[in-house]
């Protein structure tokens, strides 16, 4: 198990996916999970997606990053 994992939360799933791709180039051994967009694929955030991404990350401690205010609100509620 990794000591640290990264959780990325974005209103746009493609942004979260792109940042994960970029970070994997610099830190290939760090587990990175993402929660991007709403459950139906729109722009926004999903409490359930954030909660699942946090649970799926094998890191002992998570470093969480978000893009806008409601991402922070849902992240705070989920973790």
Buried (B, 14 or more C-beta within 10 A) or exposed (E): EEEEBBBBBBBBBEBBBBBBEEBEEEEEEBBBBBBBBBEEEEEBBBBEBBBBBBEEBEBEEBEBBBBEEEBBEBBEEBB
